[in-house]
C-alpha cells in the first residue's frame, strides 16, 4: 500500500474517532484525535497537490489551534 494511501486511511480514522468523541462529549481527547487527522489530511493534500483537500483541511488547522489554546489557557 503506498504511503499516501496509508496516511489517508489513518487520517480518516482519526477524524472519525474525533467526531465520535465529540458526540460522546469526551474532551479534550476529541481535539487531539481530530486535529491529528486534519494534519494528516493536510499533508496528503499537499503531497498529492489536491487543492480542494488542502484548503478544506488546511483551514481547519487554525480552528484546532484555537481549541488547543483554550485547553492550555
KOLRO-853869 format. One record per atom (N, C-alpha, C): x, y, z; residue in one letter. Coordinates in steps of 0.05 Angstrom, whole numbers, padded with zeros to 5 digits, always signed. Example, Ala and Ser with C-alpha at 12.3 -4.5 7.8 and 13.67 -1.06 7.14 Angstrom:
# KOLRO-853869
+00264-00114+00156A/+00246-00090+00156A/+00264-00066+00156A/+00257-00045+00142S/+00273-00021+00143S/+00258+00001+00157S/
END
This chain:
# KOLRO-853869
+00017-00024+00000X/+00000+00000+00000X/+00018+00025+00000X/+00014+00043-00019X/+00030+00067-00019X/+00027+00083+00007X/+00048+00097+00013X/+00048+00112+00039X/+00026+00133+00040X/+00020+00146+00018X/-00001+00167+00019X/-00028+00155+00024X/-00033+00131+00013X/-00059+00118+00018X/-00061+00110+00047X/-00039+00100+00058X/-00039+00094+00087X/-00044+00118+00104X/-00031+00141+00097X/-00035+00166+00111X/-00064+00175+00110X/-00077+00172+00087X/-00105+00180+00084X/-00123+00162+00102X/-00118+00136+00103X/-00135+00119+00119X/-00131+00124+00149X/-00106+00128+00157X/-00101+00135+00186X/-00114+00162+00192X/-00111+00181+00175X/-00123+00208+00180X/-00153+00206+00181X/-00165+00190+00163X/-00194+00187+00163X/-00203+00174+00189X/-00188+00154+00199X/-00195+00141+00224X/-00193+00161+00247X/-00173+00178+00247X/-00170+00198+00268X/-00193+00219+00268X/-00200+00228+00244X/-00221+00248+00241X/-00248+00236+00251X/-00254+00212+00242X/-00279+00199+00250X/-00280+00193+00280X/-00257+00185+00291X/-00255+00180+00320X/-00259+00206+00336X/-00247+00228+00325X/-00251+00254+00338X/-00280+00263+00338X/-00294+00258+00315X/-00322+00265+00313X/-00338+00248+00333X/-00332+00222+00335X/-00347+00205+00353X/-00343+00215+00382X/-00318+00221+00389X/-00312+00230+00416X/-00326+00257+00422X/-00328+00274+00402X/-00343+00299+00406X/-00372+00294+00412X/-00384+00275+00397X/-00412+00268+00401X/-00416+00255+00429X/-00396+00241+00439X/-00397+00229+00465X/-00388+00248+00487X/-00381+00272+00480X/-00372+00293+00498X/-00347+00285+00514X/-00329+00272+00500X/-00303+00264+00512X/-00282+00284+00504X/-00276+00302+00522X/-00259+00325+00517X/-00235+00323+00536X/-00211+00329+00528X/-00200+00341+00504X/-00190+00320+00484X/-00194+00295+00489X/-00183+00274+00471X/-00194+00278+00443X/-00219+00287+00440X/-00231+00292+00414X/-00215+00312+00398X/-00205+00333+00410X/-00190+00353+00396X/-00163+00341+00386X/-00150+00326+00402X/-00125+00314+00394X/-00127+00294+00371X/-00147+00277+00372X/-00151+00257+00351X/-00160+00271+00325X/-00180+00287+00327X/-00190+00301+00303X/-00168+00319+00291X/-00154+00333+00308X/-00132+00351+00299X/-00110+00335+00285X/-00104+00312+00296X/-00084+00295+00283X/-00092+00286+00255X/-00118+00279+00253X/-00129+00272+00227X/-00128+00295+00207X/-00134+00318+00217X/-00134+00342+00199X/-00106+00348+00189X/-00086+00345+00207X/-00058+00349+00198X/-00050+00328+00177X/-00058+00303+00182X/-00052+00282+00163X/-00065+00287+00136X/-00090+00296+00135X/-00103+00301+00110X/-00091+00326+00096X/-00083+00345+00112X/-00069+00369+00100X/-00043+00361+00087X/-00028+00343+00100X/-00003+00334+00088X/-00008+00318+00063X/-00029+00301+00063X/-00035+00285+00039X/-00045+00303+00016X/-00060+00324+00023X/-00068+00343+00002X/-00045+00357-00010X/-00025+00364+00007X/-00001+00378-00003X/+00015+00359-00021X/+00019+00334-00012X/+00035+00315-00027X/+00022+00308-00054X/-00004+00306-00054X/-00018+00298-00079X/-00026+00323-00096X/-00019+00346-00086X/-00026+00371-00100X/-00056+00374-00105X/-00072+00365-00085X/-00101+00367-00086X/-00110+00392-00071X/-00115+00413-00086X/-00121+00439-00073X/-00147+00438-00057X/-00167+00423-00065X/-00192+00422-00050X/-00187+00410-00022X/-00173+00388-00021X/-00167+00376+00005X/-00149+00394+00021X/-00129+00406+00009X/-00111+00424+00023X/-00126+00447+00035X/-00144+00459+00020X/-00159+00482+00030X/-00178+00473+00052X/-00193+00452+00048X/-00212+00443+00067X/-00199+00437+00094X/-00179+00420+00094X/-00166+00412+00119X/-00146+00432+00129X/-00132+00445+00110X/-00113+00466+00119X/-00125+00489+00134X/-00150+00496+00126X/-00163+00518+00140X/-00175+00509+00167X/-00176+00483+00172X/-00185+00473+00198X/-00163+00475+00219X/-00138+00476+00210X/-00115+00476+00229X/-00117+00500+00248X/-00122+00525+00238X/-00124+00547+00257X/-00147+00543+00277X/-00169+00531+00268X/-00191+00526+00287X/-00183+00507+00309X/-00168+00486+00302X/-00158+00468+00323X/-00137+00482+00341X/-00122+00500+00330X/-00103+00515+00347X/-00118+00532+00368X/-00141+00542+00360X/-00158+00557+00380X/-00167+00538+00402X/-00175+00514+00394X/-00183+00494+00414X/-00160+00486+00433X/-00136+00483+00421X/-00112+00477+00438X/-00106+00499+00457X/-00108+00524+00447X/-00103+00547+00464X/-00124+00549+00487X/-00149+00544+00481X/-00170+00543+00501X/-00163+00523+00523X/-00153+00500+00514X/-00146+00479+00533X/-00123+00487+00551X/-00103+00500+00540X/-00079+00508+00555X/-00085+00531+00574X/-00100+00551+00564X/-00105+00574+00580X/-00129+00570+00596X/
END
